[in-house]
Amino acid sequence: MNECKKREYLKNVFPCLYYGIMCGVAVGAVIFLFKLAAKKAESVSRFLYSAAKENPIYIVCTFLVLAVCALAMCFLHKKAPEVRGGGIPRSEGVLRGVLSFRWARTLFGTFFGSVISFLCAVPVGSEGPAVLMGTSLGAMCGKASNNQTTWNRYIMTGGAGAGFAVATGAPLSGILFALEEIHKRFTPMLVLTVSSSVISATYINRLLCSAFGMDPNMLHIETLAGFELSHIGYLLLLGAMVALAVALFDSSIAFLTVFTKKHKKYLTAPLMMLTVFLATGALAFTFSDGVYSGHDAILEVAFESKTFSFLIILFIVRLLMMLLVTDSGATGGIFIPTLAIGAAFSAIASKILVLIGMPESLFATAVILGMCAFIGGTLRAPLTASILFIELTLQFSDFMYVALVVFAVSFITEIFNLTPFYDLALENMEHAQNEGRVASISNFEMTVSKGAFVVGKTVRDIMWPSSSTVISIKRADEIEEDTDNNGEKKLYAGDTVVLHAKYFDEEELKELLFGLVGRESEINKV
């Protein structure tokens, strides 16, 4: 390796591995402790609800405790608004540079707020909080960087992917989730940073799970029957039905968002939080399948014989509780609850397919496949959903059939032209953060300094500020400017770059740009 290549390796590749592994180790250890706390909290919750059923006075006391916990959650959100709502859309906003957050307050607030939800049986999961906590730990590890403003988002993305991988026990899905869902792009630096974080976090998590006798996987799924070419018609029907369920899900969330904004004066945060916690208590005593994360409900509908009426009730209750939880902003994840909704609907669809001729031995396979296709449709992330099915079931031979269903759902879902749930949640968070602020749009001209972060990197590999686009590049030894339509141009010292940006704070934007291009020259508005 010549000296020039060696310097480029040390500057661009080594930091991705170093920070990625550092972040992955931290995420693997902390998220394992979080999963352990979540498991213990749910066990305690089930015991307390079971004991309370024996005495009406205990039931009354339970609802009083739930009301106190709801108010405690509101107090937590007032002190740390970053922990309000789903962890995945919050992380997406932070990693795209749209939302700001305080990593330490977010880390501890998410941990304790989620434990409150788990103890009260609120239908939330640990996956969203794991992603947000992974993002926070990435920010903590980013402080070790000499150029924190530029490396932070790469390292935090690695932390988010690692958090997802540890929470689900699906490392490949964690890598794809960070690239396909969070950033919606694949670049060499992102792939390297995320992969090193996910692999190291998975290794640490599995070591700890082995030591404590825990299953590292999100779901323990038995061997499933495989599809054949003759079943393609059933698979296409399954995809069509799941796509309709995704459209119903997205439409319900959108309707509730509009309704809440219209009646914001009356639907206050404490009222919504009390409604969620008290409704959770009522379900815990009457229909326990409608509360908790939904982990047990998924396995139950896939591998036990349930009636149509039970599955329909489960689907409606789970959907209504999801609407209440997302609107209230209760701390906790919505990934597994969304999977549970998808599993309930897929069980209904699979029963219909069995009635019209699909072999009954394929019922459980169709339920799990439909569930993964449902989450892929809500996320608009078909690759992640396909790999998630394979990692959950360890069935690699059925990928063609998996892809057929998942991509059929994605294709049909796009026809409805509905805003994905996570994008809608992120829009609401962004609006809340920037309420009252006025955005400006300008072009900024800057010259790349010697040794700057962007030197030797392609335009597409650089995390520019949110809502910004490089519109022209002029080489130091050239007279005319040139455009970069595909992001493949590399930047070098002396290059003049013009960036088109939307921003709220000009000084904050310039500080981010100085971190990228260096401080040898001024950044001018043109």
URFEN-V968407 format. One line per field, one symbol per residue. ss: DSSP state (~ for helix, > for strand, _ for the rest). phi: phi as a letter, one per 40 degrees, with the letter a starting at -180 (. if undefined). burial: b if it has 9 or more other C-alpha atoms within 8 Angstrom, else e. A space follows every 50 residues. Layout:
# URFEN-V968407
ss: ???
phi: ???
burial: ???
This chain:
# URFEN-V968407
ss: __~~~~~~~~~~~~~~~~~~~~~~~~~~~~~~~~~~~~~~~~~~~~~~~~ ~~___~~~~~~~~~~~~~~~~~~~~~~~~_~~~___~~~~~~~~~_____ __~~~~~~~~~~~~~~~~~~____>_~~~~~~~~~~~~~~~~_____~~~ ~~~~~~~~~~~~~~~~~~__~~~~~~~~~~~~~____~~~~~~~~~~~~~ ~~~~~~~~~~~~________________~~~~~~~~~~~~~~~~~~~~~~ ~~~~~~~~~~~~______~~~~~~~~~~~~~~~~~~_~~~____~~~~~~ ~~~____~~~~~~~~~~~~~~~~~~~~~____>_~~~~~~~~~~~~~~~~ ~~~~~____~~~~~~~~~~~~~~~~~~~~__~~~~~~~~~~~~_____~~ ~~~~~~~~~~~~~~~~____~~~~~~~~~~~~~______>>>>>>>>___ ____>__>~~~______>>>>>>>_______>_______>>____>>>>> >>>__~~~~~~~~~~~~______>>_
phi: .ccccccccccbcdcccccccdcccccdcccccccccccccccccccccc ccccadcccccccccccccccccccccccbccccgccccccdccccgcbb abcccccccccccccdccccgdcbbccddcccccccccccccccccbccc cdccccccccccccccccgbccccccdcccccbfabbdccdccccccccc cccccccccccbgbccccbcbccbcccbdccddccccccccccccccccc ccccccccccccbdccccccccccdccccccccccbacccbgchdccccc ccbbcbcdccccccccccccccccccccgdcicbccdcdccccccccccc cccccchcdcccdccccccccccccccccfbccdccccccccbfbccccd cccdccccccccccccfccddcccccdccccccbdgcbcbbabbbabccc gcdccgbcdccbccddfbacbabbccbbcccbcbcbgcccbbdgcbbbbc bbabbcccccccccccbgbcbcbbcb
burial: eeeeebebbbebbbbbbebbbbbbbbbbbebbebbebbeebbebbeeebe ebbeeeebbeebbeebbebbbebbebbeebebbbbbbbbbbbbbbbbbbe eebeebbebbbebbbbbbbbbbbbbbbbbbbbbbbbbbbbbbbeeeebeb bbbbbbbbbbbbbbbbbbbbbbbbbbbbbbbbbeebeebbbbbbbbbbbb bbbbbbebbbeeeeebbbeeeeeeeeeeeebbebbbebbbbbbbbbbebb bbbbebbeebeeeeeebeebebbbbbbbebbebbbeebbbbbbbbebbbe bbeeeeeeeebbebbebbbebbbbbbbbbbbbbbbbbbbbbbbbbbbbbb bebbeeebeeebbbbbbbbbbbbbbbbbbbbbbbbbbbbbbbbeeeebbe bbbbbbbbbbebbeeeebebbbbbbbeebbeeeeeeeeeeebbbbbbbbb ebbbbebbbbbeeebbebebbbbbbeeeeebeebeebeebbbbbbbbbbb bbbeeeeebbebbbbbbbeebebeee
